[in-house]
Amino acid sequence: MNFLSTLLLSIALTLSHPTQNGKEKLYDEIYRPQFHFTPEKNWHNDPNGLVFYDNEYHMFYQYNPNGNEWGFMHWGHTVSTDLLHWQHLPIALYPDEGSTDKEKCTAFSGSAIVDENNLLQKQTGNPKTLVAFYTSQHCGQRMAYSTDKGRTWEKYEGNPIIPYDETDDARDPKVIWHEPSGKYVMVLYRKTSEDEKTKGVSFYTSSNLTDWKWESHLNGFYECPDLVKFTVTNRPDETKWVLFDGDGSYYIGNFDGRTFTPETIKMQSDWGKNYYATQTWSNIPESDGRVIQIAWMRDGKFPDMPFNGQMSFPCELSVNKFDHGYQLVRKPISEIEKLHGKHQSWEDKNVIPGLNDNKLKKVSGDCLHIIGEFDLKTCDSFGFMLRHSNKSEGTEILYSVKRGVLMVLGCTVPLPPVDNKIKLEILLDRTSIEIFANDGKTVISNCFTPTEKATDVVLYTKGGELGIDKIDVYEMNSIWKK
Ligand code: FRU
């Protein structure tokens, strides 16, 4: 590369990168998440079309290009090679029929897959076709495709693939490949009659991606379903299917390609107030083998920000068999370590009641990854104060030994100790606190809007001694800074 082209390239990179060229402030606003995805500006909600192809994780999302409130839904688009740093791409899907209405024919939620066998016959060169399935609100379930790795999108000429039915309120198609039957399966939220009790998930199958046959329906769901096959972590010979509802709650059971049979009660996957419209990535290579889920952190407040909404931190899901039965486990993806900055740790320490024994007094920050294992010894309760200062108490995370519950931001969650120990992994960002307790068995995701620029952290115990077996605290680097 000669001098001139190097110069031109570096100018182009500088201009295209949002944090350079004097725009640092844009991604460094007081309520801008530093390691959770947000679009540069405007409203977003559900993650859509999560698909991995050619070393890129695609994430589309419900997006209003016109403003900071819901409506006029398009599919925003972003890609990442590590699920941490996101490159914004142009809007992928626009409303249908040239609609300028707030709702009618706008591009509601859905999913995407790689057309491995060129079933749509759209492939033009080497890149496989990416196919997106979405709800055109009140205009049927529709399909769009991209032959250039997601950079540009065409609507399928035979749309809708499932016609609009004014009684069923159908939306949010999630399409998966079902190996044993050699068919694609679509799970779709809808109701089968006027009776609200029939709100649920319908299962459809297709051999060619364009013709879809209704197979069965399961009541008791609302919006954004997902269906995922798992190998049980501690029983590698066993396979289970998990059917997710929009709020991440789920059944574990069996799926034969046409009907889902629950084998558990419906279980809660997140105990916070803000985890919604969950979706898992399609086409993760077998060599990786992970199930990776992300969610919209609904109802966050971002005063005076150019954007409105944030995604959860991507997590790896697994199914484990415990004494009480099968259960989902959720942990932040291991890539998180790449964002680790300054590290401090303590081992085998005793904490006594009173603020003078704060072992974390040297810790400071609004973006932290805290991983701790605590011995409950004789304490009645212990906890953290995050975003604390002399002037402001901050936000408390409290574990009550007597009640066996974890409390944060108005949420109270049962959390039995294991061998008198509690493990807490905490992701603190500027507007969210996600807590993964006891190795991801219990998860609480919450948005918050701290009022002060307070950055101290307090670890306290009440009523008796607390043991710190080990605690690691990492300052988190921003994904928006080079
Ligand atoms: C869930 C949801 C979906 C719908 C989309 C519209 O948050 O209501 O059911 O497709 O949002 O933005």
Residues whose N, C-alpha, C, O or C-beta is under 5 A from the ligand:
A	BS01	FRU	D46 Q62 M73 F108 S109 R171 D172 E223 C224 A277
